[in-house]
Amino acid sequence: MAHHVQDCCWSVPTLLMPRPYWLSAWDAPWSCWNERAIAVLTSTEGCEICPLWRARVASQGIGWTVPPEGAVAPDAVR
């Protein structure tokens, strides 16, 4: 089964990311806010084989925030 960016718990629409990341939404509609780092995805092809890919859970709908629970804090990324 292939992994898709829309189904990953770490994926966030770039437009919903905090500044300055959301400024990249036109060129990269998806971002990855995972346990290791924050990345604006110019291509989602790597999501298909990503070792950090985890299925999104149903509770990530209402009340869901950026970053996803368990993700790195923004000040931890340099």
TABEL-V452763 format. One line per field, one symbol per residue. ss: DSSP state (H for helix, E for strand, L for the rest). Layout:
ss = ???
This chain:
ss = LLLLHHHELLEEEHHHLLLLHHHHLLLLLEEEELLLLEEEELLLHHHHHLLLLLELLHHHLLLLLLLLLLLLLHHHLL
